[in-house]
Amino acid sequence: MTASKERPFLHCPECDAPLIAADSRGRHDDAGNEIMHGLDCRCRWCDWWWWDTGESVPCKCGAQVRVLVDDDHAYTSTVELRGGGGT
């Protein structure tokens, strides 16, 4: 693991614009428990984390996008496209 100095973003799945910044930093201990560190932490054990809150974020392209987390992998999903389409 490497400690990136800049806070990363997840990108819009429709236009690839940087859209949703990481929420926090942390790691899992040997028992699988989450250990939270602050956004300023740059220790070598931490990873950037996003939380699956279910709330969508509007993108400049017109898409409504939300974060999904599956097996410790964060990604974005389109909730609604401009004009009422969606996935």
CNS distance restraints for C-alpha pairs under 8 A (distance, minus, plus):
assign (resid   1 and name CA) (resid  44 and name CA) 6.20 0.50 0.50
assign (resid   1 and name CA) (resid  45 and name CA) 6.65 0.50 0.50
assign (resid   1 and name CA) (resid  46 and name CA) 7.59 0.50 0.50
assign (resid   1 and name CA) (resid  47 and name CA) 7.36 0.50 0.50
assign (resid   2 and name CA) (resid  44 and name CA) 5.84 0.50 0.50
assign (resid   2 and name CA) (resid  45 and name CA) 7.99 0.50 0.50
assign (resid   2 and name CA) (resid  47 and name CA) 7.99 0.50 0.50
assign (resid   3 and name CA) (resid  42 and name CA) 5.15 0.50 0.50
assign (resid   3 and name CA) (resid  43 and name CA) 6.40 0.50 0.50
assign (resid   3 and name CA) (resid  44 and name CA) 5.64 0.50 0.50
assign (resid   3 and name CA) (resid  46 and name CA) 7.16 0.50 0.50
assign (resid   3 and name CA) (resid  47 and name CA) 7.32 0.50 0.50
assign (resid   4 and name CA) (resid  42 and name CA) 7.18 0.50 0.50
assign (resid   5 and name CA) (resid  42 and name CA) 7.13 0.50 0.50
assign (resid   7 and name CA) (resid  21 and name CA) 6.67 0.50 0.50
assign (resid   7 and name CA) (resid  22 and name CA) 6.34 0.50 0.50
assign (resid   7 and name CA) (resid  39 and name CA) 7.96 0.50 0.50
assign (resid   7 and name CA) (resid  48 and name CA) 7.93 0.50 0.50
assign (resid   8 and name CA) (resid  21 and name CA) 5.81 0.50 0.50
assign (resid   8 and name CA) (resid  22 and name CA) 5.90 0.50 0.50
assign (resid   8 and name CA) (resid  48 and name CA) 7.71 0.50 0.50
assign (resid   9 and name CA) (resid  18 and name CA) 5.54 0.50 0.50
assign (resid   9 and name CA) (resid  19 and name CA) 6.10 0.50 0.50
assign (resid   9 and name CA) (resid  20 and name CA) 5.12 0.50 0.50
assign (resid   9 and name CA) (resid  21 and name CA) 4.20 0.50 0.50
assign (resid   9 and name CA) (resid  22 and name CA) 5.99 0.50 0.50
assign (resid  10 and name CA) (resid  18 and name CA) 5.96 0.50 0.50
assign (resid  10 and name CA) (resid  19 and name CA) 5.90 0.50 0.50
assign (resid  10 and name CA) (resid  20 and name CA) 5.11 0.50 0.50
assign (resid  10 and name CA) (resid  21 and name CA) 6.40 0.50 0.50
assign (resid  10 and name CA) (resid  22 and name CA) 7.59 0.50 0.50
assign (resid  10 and name CA) (resid  75 and name CA) 6.69 0.50 0.50
assign (resid  10 and name CA) (resid  76 and name CA) 6.71 0.50 0.50
assign (resid  11 and name CA) (resid  16 and name CA) 5.06 0.50 0.50
assign (resid  11 and name CA) (resid  17 and name CA) 5.26 0.50 0.50
assign (resid  11 and name CA) (resid  18 and name CA) 4.34 0.50 0.50
assign (resid  11 and name CA) (resid  19 and name CA) 5.20 0.50 0.50
assign (resid  11 and name CA) (resid  20 and name CA) 6.79 0.50 0.50
assign (resid  11 and name CA) (resid  76 and name CA) 6.97 0.50 0.50
assign (resid  12 and name CA) (resid  16 and name CA) 4.67 0.50 0.50
assign (resid  12 and name CA) (resid  17 and name CA) 5.31 0.50 0.50
assign (resid  12 and name CA) (resid  18 and name CA) 6.43 0.50 0.50
assign (resid  12 and name CA) (resid  19 and name CA) 5.98 0.50 0.50
assign (resid  12 and name CA) (resid  59 and name CA) 7.06 0.50 0.50
assign (resid  12 and name CA) (resid  63 and name CA) 7.98 0.50 0.50
assign (resid  12 and name CA) (resid  65 and name CA) 6.78 0.50 0.50
assign (resid  12 and name CA) (resid  76 and name CA) 6.65 0.50 0.50
assign (resid  12 and name CA) (resid  77 and name CA) 7.87 0.50 0.50
assign (resid  12 and name CA) (resid  78 and name CA) 7.89 0.50 0.50
assign (resid  13 and name CA) (resid  65 and name CA) 7.89 0.50 0.50
assign (resid  13 and name CA) (resid  76 and name CA) 6.36 0.50 0.50
assign (resid  13 and name CA) (resid  77 and name CA) 6.46 0.50 0.50
assign (resid  13 and name CA) (resid  78 and name CA) 6.65 0.50 0.50
assign (resid  14 and name CA) (resid  61 and name CA) 7.67 0.50 0.50
assign (resid  14 and name CA) (resid  63 and name CA) 7.09 0.50 0.50
assign (resid  14 and name CA) (resid  78 and name CA) 7.48 0.50 0.50
assign (resid  15 and name CA) (resid  61 and name CA) 6.70 0.50 0.50
assign (resid  17 and name CA) (resid  59 and name CA) 7.94 0.50 0.50
assign (resid  19 and name CA) (resid  59 and name CA) 6.91 0.50 0.50
assign (resid  20 and name CA) (resid  57 and name CA) 7.86 0.50 0.50
assign (resid  20 and name CA) (resid  67 and name CA) 7.96 0.50 0.50
assign (resid  21 and name CA) (resid  50 and name CA) 7.82 0.50 0.50
assign (resid  22 and name CA) (resid  48 and name CA) 6.13 0.50 0.50
assign (resid  22 and name CA) (resid  49 and name CA) 5.67 0.50 0.50
assign (resid  22 and name CA) (resid  50 and name CA) 5.10 0.50 0.50
assign (resid  23 and name CA) (resid  39 and name CA) 7.67 0.50 0.50
assign (resid  23 and name CA) (resid  48 and name CA) 7.60 0.50 0.50
assign (resid  23 and name CA) (resid  49 and name CA) 5.84 0.50 0.50
assign (resid  23 and name CA) (resid  50 and name CA) 4.97 0.50 0.50
assign (resid  23 and name CA) (resid  51 and name CA) 6.64 0.50 0.50
assign (resid  24 and name CA) (resid  36 and name CA) 7.55 0.50 0.50
assign (resid  24 and name CA) (resid  37 and name CA) 7.15 0.50 0.50
assign (resid  24 and name CA) (resid  38 and name CA) 6.20 0.50 0.50
assign (resid  24 and name CA) (resid  39 and name CA) 5.19 0.50 0.50
assign (resid  24 and name CA) (resid  48 and name CA) 6.05 0.50 0.50
assign (resid  24 and name CA) (resid  49 and name CA) 5.20 0.50 0.50
assign (resid  24 and name CA) (resid  50 and name CA) 6.72 0.50 0.50
assign (resid  25 and name CA) (resid  36 and name CA) 6.25 0.50 0.50
assign (resid  25 and name CA) (resid  37 and name CA) 5.27 0.50 0.50
assign (resid  25 and name CA) (resid  38 and name CA) 5.87 0.50 0.50
assign (resid  25 and name CA) (resid  39 and name CA) 5.61 0.50 0.50
assign (resid  25 and name CA) (resid  41 and name CA) 6.96 0.50 0.50
assign (resid  25 and name CA) (resid  46 and name CA) 5.96 0.50 0.50
assign (resid  25 and name CA) (resid  47 and name CA) 5.52 0.50 0.50
assign (resid  25 and name CA) (resid  48 and name CA) 4.59 0.50 0.50
assign (resid  25 and name CA) (resid  49 and name CA) 5.45 0.50 0.50
assign (resid  26 and name CA) (resid  34 and name CA) 7.03 0.50 0.50
assign (resid  26 and name CA) (resid  35 and name CA) 5.49 0.50 0.50
assign (resid  26 and name CA) (resid  36 and name CA) 4.36 0.50 0.50
assign (resid  26 and name CA) (resid  37 and name CA) 4.94 0.50 0.50
assign (resid  26 and name CA) (resid  38 and name CA) 7.66 0.50 0.50
assign (resid  26 and name CA) (resid  45 and name CA) 7.82 0.50 0.50
assign (resid  26 and name CA) (resid  46 and name CA) 4.73 0.50 0.50
assign (resid  26 and name CA) (resid  47 and name CA) 5.60 0.50 0.50
assign (resid  26 and name CA) (resid  48 and name CA) 6.75 0.50 0.50
assign (resid  26 and name CA) (resid  49 and name CA) 6.93 0.50 0.50
assign (resid  27 and name CA) (resid  34 and name CA) 5.93 0.50 0.50
assign (resid  27 and name CA) (resid  35 and name CA) 5.33 0.50 0.50
assign (resid  27 and name CA) (resid  36 and name CA) 6.70 0.50 0.50
assign (resid  27 and name CA) (resid  45 and name CA) 6.53 0.50 0.50
assign (resid  27 and name CA) (resid  46 and name CA) 5.00 0.50 0.50
assign (resid  27 and name CA) (resid  47 and name CA) 6.19 0.50 0.50
assign (resid  28 and name CA) (resid  32 and name CA) 5.20 0.50 0.50
assign (resid  28 and name CA) (resid  33 and name CA) 5.27 0.50 0.50
assign (resid  28 and name CA) (resid  34 and name CA) 4.65 0.50 0.50
assign (resid  28 and name CA) (resid  35 and name CA) 5.78 0.50 0.50
assign (resid  29 and name CA) (resid  33 and name CA) 5.46 0.50 0.50
assign (resid  29 and name CA) (resid  34 and name CA) 6.70 0.50 0.50
assign (resid  29 and name CA) (resid  35 and name CA) 6.91 0.50 0.50
assign (resid  37 and name CA) (resid  41 and name CA) 6.17 0.50 0.50
assign (resid  37 and name CA) (resid  46 and name CA) 7.60 0.50 0.50
assign (resid  41 and name CA) (resid  46 and name CA) 7.73 0.50 0.50
assign (resid  42 and name CA) (resid  46 and name CA) 7.09 0.50 0.50
assign (resid  49 and name CA) (resid  74 and name CA) 7.66 0.50 0.50
assign (resid  50 and name CA) (resid  67 and name CA) 7.38 0.50 0.50
assign (resid  50 and name CA) (resid  69 and name CA) 7.57 0.50 0.50
assign (resid  50 and name CA) (resid  74 and name CA) 6.32 0.50 0.50
assign (resid  51 and name CA) (resid  67 and name CA) 7.07 0.50 0.50
assign (resid  51 and name CA) (resid  68 and name CA) 7.64 0.50 0.50
assign (resid  51 and name CA) (resid  69 and name CA) 7.02 0.50 0.50
assign (resid  52 and name CA) (resid  66 and name CA) 7.83 0.50 0.50
assign (resid  52 and name CA) (resid  67 and name CA) 5.40 0.50 0.50
assign (resid  52 and name CA) (resid  68 and name CA) 5.15 0.50 0.50
assign (resid  52 and name CA) (resid  69 and name CA) 5.77 0.50 0.50
assign (resid  53 and name CA) (resid  67 and name CA) 7.32 0.50 0.50
assign (resid  54 and name CA) (resid  66 and name CA) 6.44 0.50 0.50
assign (resid  54 and name CA) (resid  67 and name CA) 7.08 0.50 0.50
assign (resid  54 and name CA) (resid  68 and name CA) 7.78 0.50 0.50
assign (resid  55 and name CA) (resid  66 and name CA) 6.15 0.50 0.50
assign (resid  56 and name CA) (resid  64 and name CA) 5.77 0.50 0.50
assign (resid  56 and name CA) (resid  65 and name CA) 5.07 0.50 0.50
assign (resid  56 and name CA) (resid  66 and name CA) 4.38 0.50 0.50
assign (resid  56 and name CA) (resid  67 and name CA) 7.64 0.50 0.50
assign (resid  56 and name CA) (resid  79 and name CA) 7.17 0.50 0.50
assign (resid  57 and name CA) (resid  64 and name CA) 5.48 0.50 0.50
assign (resid  57 and name CA) (resid  65 and name CA) 5.13 0.50 0.50
assign (resid  57 and name CA) (resid  66 and name CA) 6.05 0.50 0.50
assign (resid  58 and name CA) (resid  62 and name CA) 6.64 0.50 0.50
assign (resid  58 and name CA) (resid  63 and name CA) 5.98 0.50 0.50
assign (resid  58 and name CA) (resid  64 and name CA) 4.54 0.50 0.50
assign (resid  58 and name CA) (resid  65 and name CA) 6.22 0.50 0.50
assign (resid  59 and name CA) (resid  63 and name CA) 5.38 0.50 0.50
assign (resid  59 and name CA) (resid  64 and name CA) 6.22 0.50 0.50
assign (resid  59 and name CA) (resid  65 and name CA) 7.09 0.50 0.50
assign (resid  61 and name CA) (resid  82 and name CA) 7.88 0.50 0.50
assign (resid  62 and name CA) (resid  81 and name CA) 6.14 0.50 0.50
assign (resid  62 and name CA) (resid  82 and name CA) 4.84 0.50 0.50
assign (resid  63 and name CA) (resid  78 and name CA) 6.50 0.50 0.50
assign (resid  63 and name CA) (resid  79 and name CA) 7.35 0.50 0.50
assign (resid  63 and name CA) (resid  80 and name CA) 5.72 0.50 0.50
assign (resid  63 and name CA) (resid  81 and name CA) 4.42 0.50 0.50
assign (resid  63 and name CA) (resid  82 and name CA) 5.80 0.50 0.50
assign (resid  64 and name CA) (resid  78 and name CA) 5.90 0.50 0.50
assign (resid  64 and name CA) (resid  79 and name CA) 5.30 0.50 0.50
assign (resid  64 and name CA) (resid  80 and name CA) 5.08 0.50 0.50
assign (resid  64 and name CA) (resid  81 and name CA) 6.37 0.50 0.50
assign (resid  65 and name CA) (resid  76 and name CA) 6.44 0.50 0.50
assign (resid  65 and name CA) (resid  77 and name CA) 5.59 0.50 0.50
assign (resid  65 and name CA) (resid  78 and name CA) 4.59 0.50 0.50
assign (resid  65 and name CA) (resid  79 and name CA) 5.46 0.50 0.50
assign (resid  65 and name CA) (resid  80 and name CA) 7.31 0.50 0.50
assign (resid  66 and name CA) (resid  76 and name CA) 5.59 0.50 0.50
assign (resid  66 and name CA) (resid  77 and name CA) 5.54 0.50 0.50
assign (resid  66 and name CA) (resid  78 and name CA) 6.61 0.50 0.50
assign (resid  66 and name CA) (resid  79 and name CA) 6.76 0.50 0.50
assign (resid  67 and name CA) (resid  74 and name CA) 6.71 0.50 0.50
assign (resid  67 and name CA) (resid  75 and name CA) 5.76 0.50 0.50
assign (resid  67 and name CA) (resid  76 and name CA) 4.64 0.50 0.50
assign (resid  67 and name CA) (resid  77 and name CA) 6.43 0.50 0.50
assign (resid  68 and name CA) (resid  74 and name CA) 5.75 0.50 0.50
assign (resid  68 and name CA) (resid  75 and name CA) 5.48 0.50 0.50
assign (resid  68 and name CA) (resid  76 and name CA) 5.93 0.50 0.50
assign (resid  68 and name CA) (resid  77 and name CA) 6.91 0.50 0.50
assign (resid  69 and name CA) (resid  73 and name CA) 5.44 0.50 0.50
assign (resid  69 and name CA) (resid  74 and name CA) 4.40 0.50 0.50
assign (resid  69 and name CA) (resid  75 and name CA) 6.44 0.50 0.50
assign (resid  70 and name CA) (resid  74 and name CA) 6.54 0.50 0.50
assign (resid  77 and name CA) (resid  87 and name CA) 7.96 0.50 0.50
assign (resid  78 and name CA) (resid  86 and name CA) 6.55 0.50 0.50
assign (resid  78 and name CA) (resid  87 and name CA) 6.03 0.50 0.50
assign (resid  79 and name CA) (resid  86 and name CA) 5.65 0.50 0.50
assign (resid  79 and name CA) (resid  87 and name CA) 5.89 0.50 0.50
assign (resid  80 and name CA) (resid  84 and name CA) 6.26 0.50 0.50
assign (resid  80 and name CA) (resid  85 and name CA) 5.72 0.50 0.50
assign (resid  80 and name CA) (resid  86 and name CA) 4.05 0.50 0.50
assign (resid  80 and name CA) (resid  87 and name CA) 6.62 0.50 0.50
assign (resid  81 and name CA) (resid  85 and name CA) 4.89 0.50 0.50
assign (resid  81 and name CA) (resid  86 and name CA) 5.14 0.50 0.50
